[in-house]
Amino acid sequence: MAPKPLMPLDEAWARLRDMVAQHVASNPLSLEQIDSFDALGRVLANDLVSSVAVPPLDNSAMDGYAVRVADLSGPGAALPMSQRIAAGQVGATLQPGTCARIFTGAPIPAGADAVVMQEHTEAAGEGLVRFNETVRLGQNIRRAGEDIQSGQTVLSAGVRLTPAALGVAASVGAAQVPVYRRARVAVLTTGNELVMPGQPLPAGAIYNSNRHTLRGLVQACGAQAADLGVIPDNLEQTRAALRQAAEGHDLIITSGGVSVGEEDHLRNAVLAEGGLEFWALAIKPGKPFVCGWIRRQDGSKALYMGLPGNPVASYVTFLMLVRPVMDVLGGLGWVLPRPISLKAHFEWPRPDKRREFVRVRLDADMGVLLHPHQGSGVLSSAAWSDGLVDLAPQQVVQPGDTVAYWPVAELMQPAAHARQETA
């Protein structure tokens, strides 16, 4: 029997996007109101509309003196100082023929129509200030509503709340913001050979790196991680673990056990407890991959994604396939980052027939260096790198060639403007 053709990554993305869109249509995303002070990284569920103007009043852009331009005949004119206005204070109407000492952010007093920065002034005697420049109407004044108008939508639904976005929310007085509940992701690892760090390492065993990596990736991508431990290489125990994980979680991810060996039980367990959408991808690393769903007791479904057991393959397939699904479940929508075109400072003479993702690092000349060990079990290459280079099937690379570079930071939390489609 001829082997089933491997699925190209672009087709996998399209099928995943459709699958998660159908899932969300049947299971609408939950919303919650949280303090804007604690909303970093969350996805805004509704437009945020300002009920105030920012700034609320005309104010000074710098420390200096508020004046009436008509009172200054030209450089060298002097005026008596009639008042002092600090930020947070509202001064009296500026009387003709006087100036007011004013500080950055302080409201412009009625009657004043310019601010002269203090560096362009000097003392001219008791209570007098000399102005050493020609003054223009409106100079150094920040107008009311210059930043935000009352009634303006300042943040749109579906954006990830960055530190700057939280500052905008605070500037319009939003003590709480409506956000989507974070995706709840259950993490399971498989294998009788796995031992947790800190325990003795028997012959034939290895420390369980995937458990740490996957949980960390889920957290770094902004979802809520639940570590459900290690599944032994046993079909019935695997089925029971999947049933348990489906309750209370939106997505289950596993590593290992998705190939076709006699001790690889996850594929059959998923078929017994739910269904499979596709498996086996035309990428390197990351060929053994399954995707589907697990039934819950109430008849609803949790999504399921099974990653390879090799650490780098698990890492790459998470970034390329799991993270976009988690974004949809967290309210962001389906987002694929755009790679950056950079110069290769390496040689890749023996390409694979599959699409490859190799671990690289930016150098001082803004080119990319290749880690010398690209095996799917060499997790240190992922820790060393700051990005992946996306190589087409059979793509040979010579030093100086242009390659597609994906920053890992952008893969984990892409900007919403990267390449977004509504799911």
Salt bridges, closest charged atoms under 4 A:
ASP10 OD1 - ARG355 NH1 3.57
GLU11 OE2 - ARG15 NH1 3.74
ASP18 OD1 - ARG17 NE 3.89
GLU32 OE2 - ARG42 NH2 2.38
ASP58 OD2 - ARG143 NH1 2.92
GLU122 OE2 - ARG130 NH1 3.55
GLU133 OE1 - HIS120 ND1 2.85
ASP227 OD2 - ARG211 NH2 2.66
ASP250 OD2 - ARG181 NH1 3.15
ASP250 OD1 - ARG184 NH2 3.22
GLU263 OE1 - HIS265 NE2 3.89
GLU273 OE2 - ARG239 NE 2.69
GLU273 OE2 - ARG243 NH1 2.65
ASP327 OD1 - ARG160 NH2 3.54
ASP327 OD2 - ARG323 NH1 2.59
ASP352 OD1 - LYS284 NZ 3.52
ASP352 OD2 - ARG354 NE 3.34
ASP363 OD2 - HIS345 ND1 2.40
ASP390 OD2 - ARG355 NH2 2.59
GLU421 OE1 - ARG17 NH1 3.28
